Structures are given as C-alpha cells and as structure tokens.
Amino acid sequence: MEPMHPGDPSPSGTRVPEDHRLARAALMRMAEAGDRVMGRLIAWCGPLRALEQARRGSLDPEFAAAEAERTRRRIDLTQLAESWAARHADPDADPEADLAAGRERGARLIVPGDAEWPTQLDDLDDAAPLGLWLNGRANLRLSCLRSVAIVGARAATPYGVQVAAQLGSELSIRGWSVVSGGAYGIDAAAHRGALAGGAPTVAALACGVDVCYPRAHEDLFGVIRSHGVIISEWPLGSHPTRTRFLVRNRVIAALSRGTVVVQAALRSGALNTATHASGLNRHLMAVPGPITAETSEGCHALIRQGKAVCVTSADEVIELVGSIGGDLAPERRGPVLPRDGLNDETRRVLEAVPARGGAGPAVIAVSAGVGLTTALECLGALASAGFVEAVPRGWRLRRQPP
C-alpha cells in the first residue's frame, strides 16, 4: 500500500460500523451542532441507543437523573428530546439518503473512529462534532497535524488582506496548513495565500459543503476542493445562520495548533474563535495594526489583556506552534551601519566632530571625554575610514560618510 499524504482522503468507514455511521448521520439532523446534552448522551450509551431515545422523544431515566445531578439545576430534557423527535419526523431526515447524496456530490461523512477523523476535536469534549461532512481531495486529519487558524474581519482593510495573504502563503510554503472560515475579508485572503504556497487549506463552513456561501466565493471553494478540503457539521443543503457561524468557530479553533487574529473589531466573530482557542489551551496570536483603525481594536485588546501574543510574521507564528527549540524565529535586527564596528572611544570622538565648520583636536577631545593623544589617533582612523575630513579650522564630518 502506498503511503498516505494530505492529498489522499482515507476511506470513511475503515473502523466504524455502518449502523453507527447512519445513526450519527441521523443525529446530526436531529440535534444542533455543539449540543452538549446530545454529546453526553452518546458518551453515555453510544450512538445507536442515543438515536432510539431521540426518535421516541424521551430519555432513559438513568441518564436524565445523571444529567440533572451533573448540572445541579433543572433542565427541561423532555422538551429537548421532543424537539429531537420532531426533527426526526421531517421527511428530509433520512441518513441513508444523506450518504447517497454525499456520494453523488463528491462529499463524504467522517465520524469519530474513522482514520481521517482529527483526534484533536476530542478536546471539545461534550461539544465535539457528532460527525463532519467533507468535500475535497485533502485528508483532513493529515492536513491538520501541522495547521494554523487565521481569522479576522469580513470588512478587512487592504493592510489586513495583505497581512493575511502573506501569512497564509509563508505558512503554506513552510508546510503548515491554514484553517479558516471561507468568509469575505481575512478568511478569503488567508485561503488564497495558503493555496499559493502549496499546502492544503481547510475551510470550515456554517452551511452544507455543497452550499456556496458567500456566493461570490464559488471559484475559491472550487480551488479549495481541488487542493484542500471543505468541512461542515451540517448536512448537505443546509443554509447558514448567525448561530451556526458562532458554533462553527469552535471547530476552527480545535483543529489547529494555534489561532492568529489578523483584524477584528471589539464585537467580532473572530474574537469568538479566539475565546474558543484560549479555552482549548491553543496558542492565541494577534497582529497589531493602526491604532486609529476600528478593525484593529479587537487585536490590540487581546494583546493588552495578555490573552494573545503579538506576531508580525510567519516565523513568529511557527515559533509558537512548532517544535520547542526547533522552530525559533530569527532575531530581527536593523540594518548594519559602518559606524557599528567602531569601538567606544572612536565612536565618542566621531560624535564630537561637528557637521559644519570645524573643530580642533583639543576641543574634540574635551567634548568626547578622551585625552588629546587618543583623540588624534581616533581622528586619524576616522579620516582613513572616510568618516571625517580635515579643514582649515580643524576637523568636520564628511558630507557623504561611508
């Protein structure tokens, strides 16, 4: 067997019984994504028994009692279970039809236990996805082994778009996948930059993987399907809602080793992703911007509050999310100037030489705080190096120093 690489999706049902896959497909239509009660119910009794209880609209007394004890408050589990049953009665709630439609449209459903399932999603605990619909060539698990989330404002400025695209491209060139939400602005720029670098990019949507939202990104999503993968917790044909965008953000944060916020206002969905990243103990980073820009206020708040590390390059991002001691960013330095090689005394003498007119060696020596002999020696060395020149009134700086 040939080794798998990020461009080869693995078979979905390698280790998961088909009835378990069908049960999860059904539950994904019945319960909202991120439903913690459903997550605990599956952990309690498995997907098959969870589906039985959801279909009949009533929960086993043991689970209901444990749930009430766990939360130490009254929960209307009856109403919740009845809502699951009502959705099961929907004619579209047919898991076999969902899987068949997925095969026709090039989509696949992966669930916990599949070879392609990213185990880091387990960090979401009760709120972990019940399954994920995928559409694209890349293997999701392998793509996310070395991945960074880049998120930010939809109404991004040219500065933000440039930074997101540059980060996405440089990370991709270094072999890091980029995870984002496929939205306008920062998300789209990050995806495009990642595609230019060659590594897979992952777009997590708040709608079905066959629904193009926003519609203007049809071409972008087509390229992502060819060189990356589009993922969603919602069945094919599902349309986005405001709540689904917020729920989706936890998956973006969980899939990646760290999240970079490029631009965000104080009320921004990107800050919601940042909150999830912090809660999951992922690295959180933010890019600074103009202090006069509203789109930078969220980033600056994260940095000022100590919640995010300030980053300005892909090297600095990789230093945080990469191997300890093995991915250190090079130290940034200003340009090396000829005078940087001068010793302390010579530098003081040079600073004492006037730019206009001229000054004698004795005056320069006093100003530099050195002896006359030392001043003369330094002036000779500085003249040879082209820093100063002799004039009738003594010494002055050359107008065009080296």
C-alpha positions as CSV (number, residue, x, y, z in Angstrom):
1,M,0.0,0.0,0.0
2,E,1.3,3.4,-0.9
3,P,1.8,5.9,2.0
4,M,-1.0,8.4,2.5
5,H,-0.4,12.1,2.0
6,P,-2.5,15.1,2.6
7,G,-3.9,14.9,-0.9
8,D,-5.4,11.4,-0.5
9,P,-8.7,11.2,1.5
10,S,-8.9,8.0,3.5
11,P,-11.9,5.7,3.2
12,S,-14.6,6.8,5.6
13,G,-15.7,3.5,7.1
14,T,-12.4,1.8,8.0
15,R,-13.2,1.1,11.6
16,V,-16.7,2.4,12.2
17,P,-19.7,0.0,11.8
18,E,-22.1,1.3,9.1
19,D,-25.1,1.3,11.6
20,H,-23.1,3.7,13.8
21,R,-22.3,5.9,10.9
22,L,-26.0,6.0,9.9
23,A,-27.0,6.7,13.5
24,R,-24.7,9.7,13.7
25,A,-25.9,11.0,10.3
26,A,-29.4,10.9,11.7
27,L,-28.5,12.6,14.9
28,M,-26.7,15.3,13.0
29,R,-30.1,16.3,11.6
30,M,-31.9,15.9,14.9
31,A,-29.6,17.8,17.3
32,E,-28.0,21.2,16.8
33,A,-24.2,21.2,16.3
34,G,-22.5,21.6,19.6
35,D,-25.5,20.2,21.6
36,R,-23.7,19.2,24.8
37,V,-26.6,17.1,26.1
38,M,-26.6,15.0,22.9
39,G,-22.8,14.7,23.3
40,R,-23.1,13.4,26.8
41,L,-26.0,11.1,25.7
42,I,-23.8,9.4,23.0
43,A,-20.9,9.1,25.5
44,W,-23.4,7.5,28.0
45,C,-24.9,4.9,25.8
46,G,-23.5,5.1,22.2
47,P,-25.0,6.4,19.0
48,L,-27.5,3.6,18.5
49,R,-29.2,3.9,21.8
50,A,-29.0,7.6,21.7
51,L,-30.8,7.5,18.4
52,E,-33.5,5.3,19.8
53,Q,-34.2,7.8,22.7
54,A,-34.1,10.8,20.3
55,R,-36.6,9.1,18.0
56,R,-39.1,8.4,20.7
57,G,-38.7,11.8,22.2
58,S,-37.9,10.6,25.7
59,L,-34.7,9.9,27.6
60,D,-33.8,6.9,29.8
61,P,-34.5,7.8,33.4
62,E,-30.9,7.0,34.5
63,F,-29.4,9.4,32.0
64,A,-32.0,12.1,32.9
65,A,-31.2,11.7,36.6
66,A,-27.4,11.8,36.0
67,E,-27.8,14.9,33.8
68,A,-29.8,16.7,36.4
69,E,-27.3,15.8,39.1
70,R,-24.4,16.8,36.9
71,T,-25.7,20.3,36.2
72,R,-27.3,20.7,39.7
73,R,-30.2,22.5,38.1
74,R,-33.5,21.6,36.5
75,I,-33.2,21.0,32.8
76,D,-36.2,20.6,30.5
77,L,-34.9,17.4,29.0
78,T,-38.4,16.5,27.9
79,Q,-38.7,19.5,25.7
80,L,-35.2,18.9,24.3
81,A,-35.9,15.3,23.5
82,E,-39.3,16.2,21.9
83,S,-37.5,18.7,19.6
84,W,-35.2,15.9,18.5
85,A,-38.1,13.6,17.8
86,A,-39.9,16.4,15.8
87,R,-36.9,16.8,13.6
88,H,-36.7,13.0,13.0
89,A,-40.3,13.3,11.6
90,D,-39.0,15.6,8.9
91,P,-39.1,13.8,5.5
92,D,-35.6,15.0,4.8
93,A,-34.2,13.3,7.9
94,D,-33.1,10.1,6.1
95,P,-29.5,9.2,6.9
96,E,-29.2,6.7,4.0
97,A,-30.4,9.4,1.6
98,D,-27.9,11.8,3.0
99,L,-25.0,9.4,2.5
100,A,-26.2,8.6,-1.0
101,A,-26.5,12.3,-1.9
102,G,-23.0,12.9,-0.5
103,R,-21.5,10.2,-2.8
104,E,-23.3,11.8,-5.8
105,R,-21.9,15.2,-5.0
106,G,-18.4,14.1,-4.0
107,A,-18.9,14.5,-0.3
108,R,-18.1,12.1,2.5
109,L,-19.1,11.8,6.1
110,I,-16.4,11.1,8.7
111,V,-17.2,10.2,12.3
112,P,-15.1,9.5,15.4
113,G,-13.1,6.3,14.9
114,D,-12.5,6.9,11.2
115,A,-8.9,7.1,10.0
116,E,-9.5,10.6,8.7
117,W,-11.0,11.9,12.0
118,P,-8.8,14.5,13.6
119,T,-8.5,13.4,17.2
120,Q,-7.8,16.9,18.5
121,L,-11.5,17.5,18.1
122,D,-12.0,15.3,21.1
123,D,-10.7,18.3,23.2
124,L,-14.1,19.8,22.7
125,D,-15.4,17.1,25.0
126,D,-19.3,17.2,25.1
127,A,-19.4,19.8,22.4
128,A,-17.3,17.8,19.9
129,P,-18.9,17.3,16.4
130,L,-21.0,14.2,16.0
131,G,-19.5,13.9,12.6
132,L,-18.2,16.1,9.7
133,W,-19.1,16.3,6.1
134,L,-16.1,16.7,3.9
135,N,-15.7,17.8,0.3
136,G,-12.2,17.9,-1.2
137,R,-9.1,15.9,-2.1
138,A,-7.1,16.6,1.0
139,N,-7.0,14.2,4.0
140,L,-8.4,16.3,6.9
141,R,-6.5,14.5,9.7
142,L,-3.2,14.8,8.0
143,S,-3.8,18.3,6.9
144,C,-4.4,19.4,10.5
145,L,-1.4,17.8,12.0
146,R,0.5,21.0,11.3
147,S,-2.1,23.7,11.0
148,V,-2.7,27.3,12.0
149,A,-6.1,29.1,12.0
150,I,-6.1,32.6,10.5
151,V,-9.3,34.5,11.2
152,G,-10.4,38.1,11.1
153,A,-12.8,40.8,10.0
154,R,-15.0,40.4,6.9
155,A,-14.7,44.1,6.3
156,A,-10.9,43.9,6.2
157,T,-8.7,46.8,5.1
158,P,-6.1,46.4,2.3
159,Y,-3.5,46.2,5.1
160,G,-5.4,43.2,6.7
161,V,-5.9,41.5,3.4
162,Q,-2.2,41.8,2.6
163,V,-1.1,40.5,6.0
164,A,-3.5,37.5,5.9
165,A,-2.4,36.5,2.4
166,Q,1.2,36.9,3.3
167,L,0.9,34.8,6.5
168,G,-1.1,32.1,4.7
169,S,1.4,31.9,1.8
170,E,4.5,31.8,4.1
171,L,3.0,29.2,6.4
172,S,2.0,27.1,3.5
173,I,5.4,27.3,1.9
174,R,6.8,26.1,5.3
175,G,4.5,23.1,5.2
176,W,1.8,24.4,7.5
177,S,-1.9,24.1,6.5
178,V,-4.2,27.1,7.0
179,V,-7.7,26.7,8.6
180,S,-10.3,29.4,8.2
181,G,-14.0,30.0,7.6
182,G,-14.2,30.8,3.9
183,A,-15.8,34.2,4.6
184,Y,-15.0,37.6,2.9
185,G,-12.0,39.6,4.0
186,I,-9.4,38.0,6.2
187,D,-10.6,34.4,5.7
188,A,-10.6,34.5,1.9
189,A,-7.2,36.2,1.9
190,A,-5.7,33.5,4.2
191,H,-7.1,30.7,2.0
192,R,-5.8,32.3,-1.2
193,G,-2.4,32.8,0.3
194,A,-2.3,29.2,1.5
195,L,-3.3,27.9,-1.9
196,A,-0.4,29.9,-3.4
197,G,2.1,28.2,-1.1
198,G,1.0,24.7,-2.0
199,A,0.0,23.2,1.4
200,P,-3.7,22.1,1.9
201,T,-6.1,24.7,3.3
202,V,-9.2,23.8,5.3
203,A,-12.4,25.9,5.0
204,A,-15.0,25.2,7.8
205,L,-18.4,26.4,6.8
206,A,-21.6,27.2,8.7
207,C,-23.7,25.5,5.9
208,G,-23.6,22.3,3.9
209,V,-20.4,21.6,2.0
210,D,-22.4,21.8,-1.2
211,V,-23.8,25.3,-0.5
212,C,-21.7,28.2,-1.7
213,Y,-21.8,30.9,1.0
214,P,-20.8,33.6,0.3
215,R,-21.9,33.0,-3.4
216,A,-19.0,35.2,-4.7
217,H,-16.6,32.5,-3.4
218,E,-17.7,29.8,-5.8
219,D,-14.4,29.8,-7.7
220,L,-12.4,30.0,-4.4
221,F,-14.3,27.0,-3.0
222,G,-13.7,25.1,-6.2
223,V,-10.0,25.5,-5.9
224,I,-10.1,24.6,-2.2
225,R,-11.9,21.4,-3.1
226,S,-9.1,20.6,-5.6
227,H,-6.2,21.4,-3.3
228,G,-7.6,21.2,0.2
229,V,-10.9,20.3,1.9
230,I,-14.2,22.0,2.8
231,I,-15.8,20.8,6.0
232,S,-19.1,21.2,7.8
233,E,-21.2,19.8,10.7
234,W,-24.4,20.4,8.8
235,P,-25.9,18.1,6.2
236,L,-25.9,18.8,2.5
237,G,-28.3,21.6,1.5
238,S,-28.2,23.3,4.9
239,H,-28.1,27.1,4.9
240,P,-26.1,29.3,7.3
241,T,-27.5,31.2,10.3
242,R,-25.8,33.6,12.7
243,T,-25.8,31.0,15.4
244,R,-24.2,28.4,13.2
245,F,-21.3,30.8,12.4
246,L,-20.5,31.1,16.1
247,V,-20.9,27.3,16.7
248,R,-18.6,26.6,13.8
249,N,-15.8,28.7,15.3
250,R,-15.0,26.2,18.0
251,V,-14.1,23.6,15.3
252,I,-11.7,26.1,13.6
253,A,-10.0,26.6,16.9
254,A,-9.9,22.9,17.8
255,L,-8.5,21.7,14.5
256,S,-5.4,23.9,14.6
257,R,-2.4,24.3,16.9
258,G,-2.9,28.0,17.2
259,T,-5.2,30.8,16.0
260,V,-4.0,34.1,14.6
261,V,-6.4,37.1,14.6
262,V,-5.3,39.4,11.9
263,Q,-8.1,42.1,12.2
264,A,-11.1,42.3,14.5
265,A,-13.3,44.9,15.9
266,L,-14.3,44.8,19.5
267,R,-17.5,43.0,18.5
268,S,-16.3,40.4,16.1
269,G,-16.8,36.7,15.3
270,A,-13.1,36.4,15.2
271,L,-12.9,37.2,18.9
272,N,-15.4,34.3,19.4
273,T,-12.9,32.0,17.7
274,A,-10.1,33.5,19.9
275,T,-12.1,32.7,23.0
276,H,-12.5,29.1,21.9
277,A,-8.8,28.8,21.2
278,S,-7.9,30.1,24.7
279,G,-10.4,27.7,26.3
280,L,-8.8,24.8,24.4
281,N,-5.3,25.8,25.5
282,R,-4.3,26.5,22.0
283,H,-1.8,29.3,21.2
284,L,-3.6,32.6,20.5
285,M,-1.8,35.3,18.5
286,A,-2.9,38.7,17.2
287,V,-1.4,41.0,14.5
288,P,-1.1,44.7,15.5
289,G,-2.5,47.4,13.3
290,P,-3.0,51.2,13.2
291,I,-4.3,52.4,16.5
292,T,-6.8,54.6,14.6
293,A,-8.5,51.6,12.8
294,E,-11.6,50.1,14.3
295,T,-10.6,46.8,12.8
296,S,-7.5,46.7,15.0
297,E,-9.2,47.4,18.3
298,G,-10.0,43.7,19.0
299,C,-6.4,42.6,18.2
300,H,-5.0,45.3,20.4
301,A,-7.3,44.4,23.3
302,L,-6.2,40.7,23.1
303,I,-2.6,41.8,23.3
304,R,-3.0,44.4,26.0
305,Q,-5.0,41.9,28.2
306,G,-2.3,39.3,27.8
307,K,-4.6,36.9,26.1
308,A,-2.7,36.9,22.8
309,V,0.9,37.0,21.7
310,C,1.8,39.8,19.3
311,V,3.0,38.3,16.0
312,T,4.2,40.1,12.8
313,S,5.5,37.2,10.6
314,A,5.0,33.6,9.8
315,D,8.3,32.8,11.5
316,E,7.0,34.2,14.8
317,V,3.8,32.2,14.4
318,I,5.7,29.0,13.8
319,E,8.0,29.7,16.8
320,L,4.9,29.4,19.0
321,V,3.1,26.5,17.4
322,G,6.1,24.5,16.2
323,S,8.7,22.3,17.9
324,I,10.1,23.7,21.2
325,G,13.6,24.9,20.4
326,G,13.4,23.7,16.8
327,D,11.3,26.4,15.1
328,L,12.7,29.6,16.7
329,A,12.1,32.7,14.7
330,P,15.3,34.6,13.6
331,E,16.0,37.6,15.7
332,R,15.1,40.8,13.9
333,R,17.8,43.4,13.6
334,G,18.1,46.8,12.0
335,P,20.5,47.4,9.1
336,V,24.2,47.2,9.9
337,L,25.9,50.6,9.6
338,P,29.6,51.2,9.1
339,R,29.9,53.0,12.4
340,D,28.6,49.9,14.2
341,G,32.1,48.4,14.0
342,L,33.7,51.4,15.8
343,N,34.9,50.9,19.4
344,D,33.5,53.1,22.2
345,E,36.3,55.7,22.2
346,T,36.3,56.2,18.5
347,R,32.5,56.4,18.4
348,R,32.6,59.2,21.1
349,V,35.2,61.1,19.1
350,L,33.1,60.8,16.0
351,E,30.0,62.1,17.8
352,A,32.1,65.1,19.0
353,V,33.1,66.1,15.4
354,P,30.9,68.9,14.1
355,A,29.0,68.6,10.8
356,R,29.8,72.2,9.7
357,G,32.7,74.5,10.1
358,G,35.3,72.6,12.0
359,A,36.8,72.0,15.4
360,G,40.3,71.5,16.6
361,P,41.6,68.2,18.2
362,A,41.7,69.7,21.7
363,V,38.1,70.8,21.5
364,I,37.0,67.4,20.2
365,A,39.0,65.6,22.9
366,V,37.3,67.6,25.6
367,S,33.8,67.1,24.1
368,A,34.5,63.3,23.7
369,G,36.0,63.0,27.2
370,V,39.3,61.5,26.0
371,G,42.9,62.6,26.0
372,L,44.4,64.6,23.2
373,T,46.6,61.8,22.0
374,T,43.6,59.4,21.9
375,A,41.6,62.0,20.0
376,L,44.3,62.4,17.4
377,E,44.6,58.6,17.0
378,C,40.9,58.3,16.6
379,L,40.6,61.2,14.2
380,G,43.3,59.6,12.0
381,A,41.5,56.3,11.9
382,L,38.2,58.0,11.2
383,A,39.7,60.0,8.3
384,S,41.2,56.8,6.8
385,A,37.8,55.2,7.0
386,G,36.1,58.2,5.4
387,F,34.1,59.4,8.3
388,V,35.8,62.8,8.8
389,E,37.9,65.2,6.9
390,A,40.5,67.9,7.7
391,V,39.5,71.5,7.1
392,P,41.3,74.8,7.7
393,R,39.5,75.1,11.1
394,G,40.3,71.6,12.2
395,W,38.0,68.5,11.6
396,R,34.5,68.1,10.4
397,L,32.2,65.2,9.3
398,R,32.4,64.2,5.7
399,R,29.2,65.2,3.8
400,Q,28.9,61.7,2.3
401,P,30.2,59.3,5.0
402,P,30.6,55.6,4.2
